[in-house]
Amino acid sequence: MKKPKTFPQTIKDGSVSVRIYATPVNGYEAFTVSWYEDGKRQRLIRSDYKKARVEAEDVLRKLNLGMAPSQQLRGEDKVAYLSAIKKLQPIGISLGEAVQDYTTAYEALDRRTSLSDAVRFFLSHSPDLLHEKTVTEAYDVYLERAENRTSKRNVETVKLHVGRFAAAFQCPLSDVTHNQIEAWLIKQDYSPRYSNNCRAALITFFRWCRKQRFLPNLETEAEKMEKRPELIESVSIFDPETMKKILSHVRNDLTPYLALSAFGGLRPSEARRITWENIHWEDSYIEINASQARKTLRDRFIPLHPNLKAWLEPFQEETGLVAQFKRPHEMMTSEHKKMEFFDEWPEDVLRHSYGSYRLALIKDTQKLASEMGNSPEIIVKNYRRPVSEKAAKEWFDLSPA
């Protein structure tokens, strides 16, 4: 009998199987015949393949003739046995092997969970089942998704942070460690706040990659990075007197945009997209829908305060944009250079002024967060400052002459 080239060899008869393994000893050929009997593995060793094959066939014959459980079981036990055999036939595993594998796994799990749950956990975390991508390949897919589904501003953020990261890491995504990312961030010499912004963008990217099965279903390397401590400074705001002077000096066609920012608390991008249809004059509120609030991507409603209403009414139209310019924010920041009563135009100063004065009046961070499209944490961080109620009332009393 010719010895086969590959092992193990499996000899089957119905649901019963016996295997022959090549197990050389001290440089000499040896073959092990292996089978299961009453759930226990049995072995015998022979010096050449022909003898091992004869023994395997003999064991197989004896198992079928003298030890077949179906010939001894009765009632429900027999039904269960035959059902188990039927289920095992398509995958080519004997009942003895199945029982052995199950009991071994069950003991290893120490009864902490079921075998099926353990298998599901393995399938969701196994690197062998991932759609492996390089950092660049994952970034290209991520960028395309951002361009199709998110705002232009978000796309620029993705290019700025994730794009730089992808350019620096020309390797498989799964090979990147949080230590490498932190070292790269340090090398960029970013400020703490900018570094944390970049970290947040990378965490969003890595989580998305995990969802796409580019990474295992575990904590990502980006999430393991520590946030750098930031020096929290009070935001800059205008006092009512300065705002009064600005309103009296600004170009007339910029007034609606200025009023929406100062007395409605809108972001520059939102104030630029608001239409006259969004303003509900009789009910005294402004509706900002998700397409206009592209940072939060959700509808919200803000009060149409009496002074805001007074500033907008002279310009009221039935339809169209309230701010008639593509870049009113840039025009406003350049317009201030003509005004000699203050030196600079701080970032988001009008929105920050609104938030600070509004909080001083209503004393409700949750309500203000809902109005401004922020979290309560951001409200506390940016707007809880010692602003008097008197100054707040003066701010919201500023109206056209």
C-alpha positions as CSV (number, residue, x, y, z in Angstrom):
1,M,0.0,0.0,0.0
2,K,1.5,3.3,-1.1
3,K,2.0,5.9,1.6
4,P,0.0,9.2,0.9
5,K,1.9,12.5,0.6
6,T,-0.3,14.5,2.9
7,F,-1.5,13.9,6.5
8,P,-3.7,13.5,8.4
9,Q,-5.6,10.9,6.5
10,T,-9.3,10.5,7.4
11,I,-11.1,7.2,6.9
12,K,-14.9,7.4,7.2
13,D,-17.8,5.1,7.3
14,G,-21.1,7.0,7.7
15,S,-20.8,9.3,10.7
16,V,-17.8,7.4,12.2
17,S,-14.3,8.5,11.3
18,V,-10.7,7.5,12.2
19,R,-7.6,9.6,11.4
20,I,-4.1,8.6,10.7
21,Y,-1.3,11.1,11.6
22,A,2.4,11.0,10.6
23,T,4.2,11.2,13.9
24,P,7.9,10.3,13.4
25,V,10.0,9.4,16.4
26,N,13.7,10.0,16.7
27,G,14.1,10.2,13.0
28,Y,12.1,7.0,12.3
29,E,8.7,6.8,10.6
30,A,5.7,6.3,12.8
31,F,2.0,6.7,12.3
32,T,-0.7,7.3,14.9
33,V,-4.2,6.1,14.5
34,S,-6.7,8.3,16.4
35,W,-10.4,8.0,17.1
36,Y,-13.0,8.8,19.7
37,E,-14.7,6.3,22.0
38,D,-17.4,7.5,24.5
39,G,-16.2,11.0,24.1
40,K,-12.6,10.2,24.8
41,R,-9.7,10.2,22.3
42,Q,-8.0,6.9,21.7
43,R,-4.6,6.3,20.0
44,L,-2.4,3.6,18.8
45,I,1.0,3.8,17.0
46,R,2.4,1.7,14.2
47,S,5.8,1.7,12.6
48,D,4.6,1.9,9.0
49,Y,1.7,3.3,7.1
50,K,0.4,-0.1,5.8
51,K,0.0,-1.4,9.4
52,A,-1.6,1.9,10.5
53,R,-4.1,1.7,7.7
54,V,-5.1,-1.8,8.5
55,E,-5.5,-0.9,12.2
56,A,-7.6,2.2,11.3
57,E,-9.9,0.1,9.1
58,D,-10.3,-2.5,11.8
59,V,-11.2,0.2,14.4
60,L,-13.7,1.7,12.0
61,R,-15.3,-1.7,11.4
62,K,-15.6,-2.4,15.1
63,L,-17.0,1.0,15.9
64,N,-19.7,0.5,13.3
65,L,-20.6,-3.1,14.3
66,G,-20.3,-3.1,18.0
67,M,-20.4,0.4,19.4
68,A,-22.9,2.4,17.3
69,P,-24.9,4.3,19.9
70,S,-28.1,4.3,17.7
71,Q,-28.3,0.5,18.3
72,Q,-28.4,1.0,22.0
73,L,-30.2,4.3,22.6
74,R,-34.0,4.5,23.0
75,G,-36.7,7.2,22.9
76,E,-35.6,10.9,23.1
77,D,-31.9,9.9,23.4
78,K,-32.0,8.1,20.1
79,V,-33.8,11.1,18.4
80,A,-31.2,13.5,19.8
81,Y,-28.3,11.3,18.7
82,L,-29.7,10.9,15.1
83,S,-30.4,14.6,14.9
84,A,-26.8,15.4,16.0
85,I,-25.4,13.0,13.5
86,K,-27.5,14.6,10.7
87,K,-26.3,18.1,11.6
88,L,-22.7,17.1,11.7
89,Q,-22.7,15.3,8.3
90,P,-22.5,18.4,6.1
91,I,-19.4,19.7,7.9
92,G,-17.6,16.3,8.0
93,I,-17.1,16.1,11.8
94,S,-17.8,13.0,13.9
95,L,-19.9,13.2,17.0
96,G,-16.9,12.4,19.1
97,E,-14.8,15.2,17.6
98,A,-17.7,17.7,18.1
99,V,-18.2,16.7,21.7
100,Q,-14.4,16.9,22.4
101,D,-14.2,20.4,20.8
102,Y,-17.2,21.6,22.7
103,T,-16.1,20.3,26.1
104,T,-12.6,21.7,25.6
105,A,-14.0,25.1,24.7
106,Y,-16.5,25.1,27.5
107,E,-13.8,24.3,30.1
108,A,-11.6,27.1,28.7
109,L,-14.4,29.6,29.0
110,D,-14.9,28.6,32.6
111,R,-18.6,29.0,32.3
112,R,-18.3,32.8,32.0
113,T,-20.2,32.9,28.7
114,S,-21.7,30.5,26.1
115,L,-19.6,29.0,23.3
116,S,-21.8,30.8,20.7
117,D,-21.2,34.2,22.3
118,A,-17.5,33.5,22.4
119,V,-17.6,32.7,18.7
120,R,-19.5,35.9,17.9
121,F,-17.0,37.9,19.9
122,F,-14.1,36.3,18.0
123,L,-15.7,37.0,14.6
124,S,-16.2,40.7,15.5
125,H,-12.6,41.1,16.7
126,S,-10.5,38.7,14.5
127,P,-7.9,40.6,12.4
128,D,-8.3,37.8,9.8
129,L,-11.8,38.9,9.0
130,L,-11.0,42.6,8.5
131,H,-11.1,44.5,5.2
132,E,-7.4,45.5,5.5
133,K,-6.6,49.0,4.2
134,T,-3.5,51.3,4.2
135,V,-3.9,54.6,5.9
136,T,-4.1,56.3,2.5
137,E,-6.7,53.9,1.2
138,A,-8.9,54.4,4.2
139,Y,-8.5,58.2,4.1
140,D,-9.5,58.3,0.4
141,V,-12.8,56.4,1.1
142,Y,-13.4,58.6,4.2
143,L,-12.8,61.8,2.3
144,E,-15.1,60.8,-0.5
145,R,-17.9,60.1,2.0
146,A,-17.3,63.5,3.7
147,E,-17.5,65.3,0.3
148,N,-20.8,63.5,-0.4
149,R,-22.5,63.8,3.0
150,T,-21.1,66.7,5.0
151,S,-20.5,70.4,4.8
152,K,-17.7,72.1,2.9
153,R,-16.2,73.2,6.2
154,N,-16.1,69.7,7.5
155,V,-14.4,68.5,4.4
156,E,-11.7,71.1,4.9
157,T,-11.2,69.9,8.4
158,V,-10.9,66.3,7.2
159,K,-8.3,67.4,4.7
160,L,-6.4,69.5,7.2
161,H,-6.1,67.0,10.0
162,V,-6.7,63.5,8.6
163,G,-5.1,64.3,5.2
164,R,-1.9,65.4,6.9
165,F,-1.9,62.3,9.0
166,A,-2.5,60.0,6.0
167,A,0.4,61.7,4.1
168,A,2.7,61.0,7.1
169,F,1.7,57.3,7.6
170,Q,2.3,55.3,4.5
171,C,1.6,51.9,6.1
172,P,-1.3,49.5,6.9
173,L,-3.9,51.2,9.1
174,S,-3.8,48.4,11.6
175,D,0.0,48.9,12.2
176,V,-0.4,52.4,13.5
177,T,0.0,52.8,17.3
178,H,-1.1,55.6,19.6
179,N,2.5,56.2,20.5
180,Q,3.3,56.9,16.9
181,I,0.3,59.2,16.5
182,E,1.3,61.2,19.6
183,A,4.9,61.4,18.5
184,W,3.7,62.8,15.1
185,L,1.4,65.3,16.8
186,I,4.3,66.5,19.0
187,K,6.5,66.9,16.0
188,Q,3.9,69.2,14.4
189,D,4.4,71.7,17.3
190,Y,0.7,72.5,17.5
191,S,-0.8,74.5,20.3
192,P,-2.7,72.4,22.9
193,R,-6.0,73.4,21.6
194,Y,-5.1,72.8,17.9
195,S,-3.5,69.5,18.9
196,N,-6.7,68.4,20.6
197,N,-8.8,69.4,17.6
198,C,-6.5,67.2,15.4
199,R,-6.8,64.4,18.0
200,A,-10.6,64.7,17.9
201,A,-10.6,64.5,14.1
202,L,-8.4,61.4,14.1
203,I,-10.6,59.7,16.7
204,T,-13.6,60.3,14.5
205,F,-11.7,58.9,11.5
206,F,-10.5,55.8,13.4
207,R,-14.0,55.1,14.8
208,W,-15.4,55.3,11.3
209,C,-12.7,52.8,10.1
210,R,-13.7,50.5,12.9
211,K,-17.3,50.7,11.8
212,Q,-16.2,49.8,8.2
213,R,-14.3,46.8,9.5
214,F,-11.0,48.3,8.5
215,L,-10.0,47.9,12.2
216,P,-11.0,45.4,14.9
217,N,-14.0,46.1,17.1
218,L,-11.9,47.4,20.0
219,E,-10.7,50.7,21.4
220,T,-8.9,52.4,18.6
221,E,-5.3,53.6,18.8
222,A,-6.5,57.2,18.3
223,E,-8.8,56.9,21.3
224,K,-5.9,55.8,23.5
225,M,-4.2,59.2,23.1
226,E,-4.4,61.5,26.0
227,K,-5.9,65.0,25.6
228,R,-3.4,67.8,26.1
229,P,-4.3,70.3,28.9
230,E,-5.5,73.6,27.5
231,L,-5.3,77.0,29.1
232,I,-8.9,78.1,29.2
233,E,-9.2,81.9,28.7
234,S,-12.4,83.9,28.8
235,V,-13.8,84.7,25.4
236,S,-13.8,88.3,24.2
237,I,-17.1,90.2,24.1
238,F,-18.2,93.7,23.2
239,D,-19.7,95.9,25.8
240,P,-23.1,97.6,24.9
241,E,-21.5,101.0,24.3
242,T,-19.0,99.6,21.8
243,M,-21.8,97.6,20.0
244,K,-23.9,100.8,19.8
245,K,-21.0,102.6,18.1
246,I,-20.5,99.7,15.7
247,L,-24.2,99.7,14.7
248,S,-24.1,103.4,14.0
249,H,-20.9,103.1,11.8
250,V,-21.4,99.9,9.9
251,R,-22.5,99.8,6.3
252,N,-26.3,99.7,6.1
253,D,-26.4,96.6,4.0
254,L,-24.4,94.7,6.6
255,T,-26.8,95.5,9.4
256,P,-29.1,92.4,9.0
257,Y,-26.0,90.0,9.2
258,L,-24.6,92.0,12.2
259,A,-27.9,91.9,14.0
260,L,-28.4,88.1,13.5
261,S,-24.9,87.5,15.0
262,A,-25.1,89.9,17.9
263,F,-28.8,89.5,19.0
264,G,-29.5,86.0,17.7
265,G,-26.2,84.3,18.5
266,L,-26.0,82.7,15.1
267,R,-22.7,81.3,13.8
268,P,-21.2,83.2,10.8
269,S,-22.1,80.3,8.5
270,E,-25.7,80.2,9.8
271,A,-26.2,83.9,9.6
272,R,-25.0,83.7,6.0
273,R,-27.6,81.0,5.1
274,I,-30.7,82.3,6.9
275,T,-33.6,83.3,4.6
276,W,-36.5,85.6,5.2
277,E,-38.7,82.5,5.2
278,N,-36.9,81.2,8.3
279,I,-38.1,84.2,10.3
280,H,-41.5,83.8,11.9
281,W,-42.5,87.3,12.8
282,E,-45.8,86.7,14.5
283,D,-44.5,83.9,16.7
284,S,-41.2,85.7,17.4
285,Y,-38.7,82.9,16.6
286,I,-36.2,82.1,13.9
287,E,-36.0,78.5,12.5
288,I,-32.6,77.2,11.6
289,N,-32.9,74.0,9.7
290,A,-30.3,71.2,9.5
291,S,-29.0,72.3,6.0
292,Q,-28.2,75.7,7.4
293,A,-26.8,74.5,10.7
294,R,-24.2,72.3,9.1
295,K,-22.0,72.1,12.1
296,T,-24.7,70.4,14.3
297,L,-26.8,69.0,11.4
298,R,-30.0,69.5,13.3
299,D,-33.0,71.9,13.4
300,R,-33.2,74.4,16.2
301,F,-35.2,77.5,17.1
302,I,-34.0,80.7,18.6
303,P,-36.0,83.7,20.0
304,L,-36.6,86.7,17.8
305,H,-35.8,89.2,20.5
306,P,-37.6,92.6,20.2
307,N,-34.4,94.5,19.3
308,L,-33.4,91.9,16.7
309,K,-36.8,92.2,15.2
310,A,-36.5,95.9,15.1
311,W,-33.1,95.8,13.3
312,L,-34.4,93.3,10.7
313,E,-37.8,94.8,9.9
314,P,-36.5,97.7,7.7
315,F,-34.9,95.1,5.4
316,Q,-37.7,92.6,5.4
317,E,-38.4,90.7,2.2
318,E,-40.8,87.8,1.4
319,T,-38.0,85.5,0.2
320,G,-34.3,85.2,-0.3
321,L,-31.2,85.5,1.9
322,V,-31.2,87.9,4.8
323,A,-27.4,88.6,4.3
324,Q,-27.0,89.6,0.6
325,F,-23.3,88.7,0.4
326,K,-21.3,85.5,-0.2
327,R,-18.8,86.4,2.5
328,P,-20.4,88.8,4.9
329,H,-18.2,87.8,7.8
330,E,-15.1,88.7,5.9
331,M,-16.7,92.0,4.9
332,M,-17.6,92.7,8.5
333,T,-14.1,92.0,9.9
334,S,-12.6,94.3,7.3
335,E,-15.2,96.9,7.9
336,H,-14.2,97.3,11.5
337,K,-10.7,98.5,10.4
338,K,-12.4,101.8,9.5
339,M,-13.7,102.2,13.0
340,E,-11.2,103.9,15.3
341,F,-12.9,103.2,18.7
342,F,-11.5,99.6,19.1
343,D,-8.4,97.8,17.9
344,E,-9.4,94.3,16.9
345,W,-12.3,92.1,15.9
346,P,-11.9,88.9,18.1
347,E,-13.0,85.6,16.6
348,D,-16.8,84.9,17.0
349,V,-17.0,88.0,19.2
350,L,-20.7,88.7,18.3
351,R,-21.8,85.2,19.1
352,H,-19.8,85.2,22.3
353,S,-21.3,88.5,23.3
354,Y,-24.8,87.1,22.7
355,G,-24.1,84.0,24.8
356,S,-22.6,85.9,27.7
357,Y,-25.4,88.5,27.9
358,R,-28.2,86.0,27.3
359,L,-26.9,83.6,30.1
360,A,-26.7,86.6,32.5
361,L,-30.4,87.1,31.9
362,I,-31.9,83.6,31.8
363,K,-29.4,81.8,34.0
364,D,-30.1,78.5,32.3
365,T,-27.2,76.8,30.6
366,Q,-29.4,74.0,29.2
367,K,-31.8,76.5,27.6
368,L,-29.0,78.6,26.1
369,A,-27.2,75.4,24.8
370,S,-30.4,74.5,23.0
371,E,-30.7,78.1,21.5
372,M,-27.1,78.2,20.4
373,G,-26.6,74.6,19.2
374,N,-23.9,73.9,21.8
375,S,-23.5,71.4,24.6
376,P,-24.1,72.7,28.2
377,E,-20.4,72.0,28.8
378,I,-19.4,74.5,26.1
379,I,-21.8,77.0,27.5
380,V,-20.2,76.8,30.9
381,K,-16.7,76.9,29.5
382,N,-17.2,79.9,27.2
383,Y,-20.0,82.0,28.6
384,R,-20.1,81.7,32.4
385,R,-18.4,85.0,33.1
386,P,-19.2,87.9,35.5
387,V,-21.6,89.8,33.2
388,S,-24.1,92.0,35.1
389,E,-27.8,91.8,34.4
390,K,-27.7,95.6,33.9
391,A,-25.2,95.2,31.0
392,A,-27.2,92.3,29.6
393,K,-30.4,94.3,29.6
394,E,-28.6,97.2,27.9
395,W,-27.3,94.8,25.2
396,F,-30.8,93.6,24.4
397,D,-32.2,97.1,24.5
398,L,-30.0,98.3,21.7
399,S,-32.4,99.2,18.9
400,P,-32.5,101.4,15.9
401,A,-33.0,105.1,16.6
